[in-house]
Amino acid sequence: MKAKALRLPDSLLDAVRFAEKKERLDEPTTLRKFLRLGAERYVGALYARGEISLREAADVLSVPAREALELFWDMEISGNVGAYETLKAISLIEAKRKEKKHK
């Protein structure tokens, strides 16, 4: 883990102090928790807009794809693959399967 120095606005520090008391955590743990929650929200928004794949989101968050998907469900972020994309993928898989069969 690397150490970083940064300036934080008083309003954010007030929220950190509130969370420290509420959850009985120390300041570094609370700051790491806030950063993690922000990172999850940011990556979740990119995923929801279809700007990144589930695999990319999982890689950025350093979790398995299934865990990232469950996290997004908890955040009420649905998948970014619609019915059209799903049917197209199934068609491609079927075509490849038939191609292998005829070889």
GUPAVEX-383322 format. One line per 8 residues: number of its first residue (from 1); for each residue x, y, z of N, C-alpha, C, CB. Coordinates in steps of 0.2 Angstrom, whole numbers, plus 5000, padded with zeros to 4 digits. Glycine has a CB too. Layout:
N
NUM> X/Y/Z/X/Y/Z/X/Y/Z/X/Y/Z  ...
This chain:
103
1> 5004/4994/5000/5000/5000/5000/5004/5006/5000/4995/5000/5006  5003/5011/4996/5006/5017/4996/5003/5023/5000/5007/5019/4988  5007/5027/5002/5005/5033/5006/5004/5039/5001/5010/5035/5012  4999/5043/5002/4998/5049/4998/4996/5054/5002/4992/5047/4992  4998/5060/5000/4996/5066/5004/4991/5070/5000/5003/5071/5006  4986/5073/5002/4981/5077/4999/4978/5081/5003/4976/5072/4995  4975/5087/5000/4971/5092/5004/4964/5090/5003/4973/5099/5001  4960/5090/5008/4953/5089/5008/4949/5095/5011/4951/5082/5012
9> 4943/5096/5008/4939/5102/5010/4936/5100/5017/4934/5103/5005  4935/5105/5021/4932/5104/5028/4926/5100/5027/4931/5111/5031  4922/5101/5022/4915/5098/5022/4916/5090/5021/4911/5100/5016  4921/5088/5018/4923/5081/5017/4926/5078/5024/4927/5080/5011  4930/5082/5027/4933/5080/5033/4927/5079/5038/4938/5085/5035  4922/5084/5038/4917/5083/5043/4913/5077/5042/4912/5089/5042  4912/5075/5035/4909/5068/5034/4913/5062/5036/4907/5068/5026  4919/5063/5036/4924/5058/5038/4924/5057/5045/4931/5059/5036
17> 4924/5063/5049/4923/5063/5056/4917/5060/5059/4924/5070/5059  4911/5061/5055/4905/5058/5057/4905/5051/5056/4899/5061/5052  4907/5048/5050/4908/5041/5049/4912/5038/5054/4910/5040/5042  4918/5041/5056/4922/5038/5061/4919/5037/5067/4928/5043/5062  4915/5042/5070/4911/5041/5076/4905/5036/5075/4908/5048/5078  4902/5036/5070/4896/5032/5068/4898/5025/5068/4892/5034/5062  4904/5023/5065/4906/5016/5064/4912/5014/5068/4908/5015/5056  4914/5019/5072/4920/5017/5077/4926/5015/5073/4918/5012/5082
25> 4928/5019/5068/4933/5018/5064/4938/5023/5065/4931/5017/5056  4945/5022/5063/4950/5027/5063/4950/5031/5057/4957/5024/5064  4953/5037/5056/4953/5041/5051/4955/5038/5044/4957/5047/5052  4961/5034/5044/4964/5031/5038/4959/5026/5035/4970/5028/5039  4956/5022/5040/4951/5017/5038/4945/5020/5035/4949/5012/5043  4943/5025/5038/4937/5029/5035/4938/5032/5028/4934/5034/5040  4944/5035/5028/4946/5038/5021/4946/5032/5016/4952/5042/5022  4949/5027/5017/4950/5021/5012/4943/5019/5011/4954/5015/5015
33> 4938/5018/5015/4931/5016/5014/4928/5021/5010/4928/5015/5021  4929/5027/5011/4925/5033/5007/4928/5032/4999/4927/5040/5010  4935/5031/4999/4938/5031/4992/4935/5025/4989/4945/5031/4993  4935/5019/4992/4932/5013/4989/4925/5014/4987/4933/5007/4994  4921/5017/4991/4914/5018/4989/4913/5022/4983/4910/5021/4995  4918/5027/4983/4918/5032/4977/4920/5028/4971/4922/5038/4978  4925/5024/4971/4928/5021/4965/4922/5016/4963/4934/5017/4967  4919/5012/4967/4914/5008/4965/4908/5011/4962/4911/5004/4971
41> 4906/5017/4964/4901/5021/4961/4903/5024/4954/4899/5027/4965  4909/5026/4954/4912/5028/4947/4912/5023/4942/4919/5031/4948  4915/5017/4944/4916/5011/4939/4909/5009/4938/4920/5006/4942  4904/5009/4943/4897/5006/4941/4894/5011/4936/4893/5006/4948  4895/5017/4937/4892/5022/4932/4895/5021/4925/4893/5029/4934  4901/5020/4924/4904/5018/4918/4901/5012/4915/4912/5018/4918  4900/5007/4919/4898/5000/4917/4890/5001/4915/4898/4995/4923  4886/5005/4919/4879/5006/4917/4878/5010/4910/4876/5010/4923
49> 4883/5014/4909/4883/5018/4902/4885/5014/4897/4886/5024/4903  4888/5008/4898/4891/5004/4893/4898/5006/4890/4886/5004/4887  4901/5010/4894/4908/5013/4892/4913/5008/4894/4909/5019/4896  4912/5003/4899/4917/4998/4900/4913/4991/4901/4921/4999/4907  4916/4986/4900/4913/4979/4901/4913/4977/4908/4917/4974/4897  4910/4972/4910/4910/4969/4916/4917/4967/4918/4905/4963/4917  4920/4964/4914/4927/4961/4915/4932/4967/4917/4930/4958/4909  4931/4973/4913/4935/4979/4914/4933/4982/4921/4934/4984/4909
57> 4927/4982/4923/4925/4984/4929/4928/4980/4935/4917/4985/4930  4927/4974/4934/4930/4969/4939/4938/4970/4940/4928/4962/4937  4941/4971/4934/4948/4972/4935/4950/4978/4938/4951/4972/4927  4947/4984/4937/4948/4990/4940/4947/4989/4948/4944/4996/4937  4941/4986/4949/4940/4985/4957/4943/4979/4960/4932/4984/4957  4947/4976/4956/4951/4970/4959/4947/4965/4962/4957/4972/4964  4941/4963/4959/4937/4958/4961/4935/4953/4956/4930/4961/4965  4933/4947/4957/4930/4943/4952/4924/4946/4948/4928/4936/4954
65> 4923/4944/4942/4917/4947/4938/4910/4946/4942/4917/4944/4931  4910/4940/4945/4903/4939/4948/4902/4943/4954/4903/4931/4951  4908/4945/4958/4907/4949/4963/4906/4957/4961/4914/4949/4968  4909/4959/4956/4907/4965/4953/4900/4966/4951/4912/4967/4947  4897/4960/4948/4890/4960/4945/4886/4961/4951/4889/4954/4941  4887/4957/4957/4883/4957/4963/4883/4964/4966/4885/4952/4968  4889/4967/4966/4890/4974/4969/4885/4979/4965/4897/4976/4968  4885/4978/4958/4881/4983/4954/4874/4981/4955/4883/4982/4947
73> 4872/4975/4956/4865/4974/4958/4863/4977/4964/4864/4966/4958  4867/4976/4969/4866/4980/4976/4865/4987/4975/4872/4978/4981  4869/4990/4970/4869/4997/4969/4863/4999/4964/4875/5000/4966  4859/4994/4962/4853/4994/4958/4856/4997/4951/4848/4999/4960  4861/4994/4949/4864/4995/4942/4863/4988/4938/4872/4997/4942  4859/4989/4933/4858/4983/4929/4863/4982/4924/4851/4983/4926  4863/4976/4921/4868/4975/4916/4867/4979/4910/4868/4968/4914  4873/4980/4906/4872/4985/4901/4872/4981/4894/4879/4989/4900
81> 4870/4975/4894/4869/4971/4888/4862/4969/4888/4873/4964/4889  4859/4972/4882/4852/4971/4881/4850/4964/4877/4849/4977/4877  4844/4963/4876/4842/4957/4872/4845/4957/4865/4834/4957/4872  4845/4962/4862/4848/4962/4855/4855/4959/4855/4848/4969/4852  4859/4962/4860/4866/4960/4861/4867/4952/4863/4870/4964/4866  4862/4950/4867/4862/4943/4869/4861/4939/4864/4857/4943/4875  4856/4940/4860/4854/4936/4854/4859/4936/4849/4847/4939/4851  4862/4941/4848/4868/4942/4843/4874/4937/4845/4870/4949/4842
89> 4875/4937/4852/4881/4933/4854/4879/4926/4854/4882/4935/4862  4873/4924/4855/4870/4917/4855/4871/4915/4847/4863/4916/4857  4869/4919/4843/4870/4917/4836/4877/4916/4834/4867/4923/4831  4881/4920/4836/4888/4919/4834/4891/4913/4837/4893/4925/4837  4889/4911/4843/4891/4905/4846/4889/4899/4842/4889/4905/4854  4882/4899/4840/4879/4894/4837/4883/4893/4830/4872/4895/4835  4884/4899/4827/4888/4898/4820/4895/4895/4821/4888/4905/4817  4898/4897/4826/4905/4894/4827/4904/4887/4829/4909/4898/4833
97> 4899/4885/4833/4898/4878/4834/4897/4874/4828/4893/4877/4839  4893/4876/4823/4891/4873/4817/4898/4873/4813/4886/4876/4813  4901/4878/4813/4908/4878/4809/4913/4873/4811/4911/4885/4809  4913/4872/4818/4918/4867/4820/4915/4860/4819/4918/4868/4828  4909/4859/4819/4906/4852/4817/4907/4850/4810/4898/4853/4819  4907/4855/4806/4908/4853/4799/4915/4852/4796/4905/4858/4794  4920/4854/4801/4927/4853/4799/4930/4846/4800/4931/4858/4804
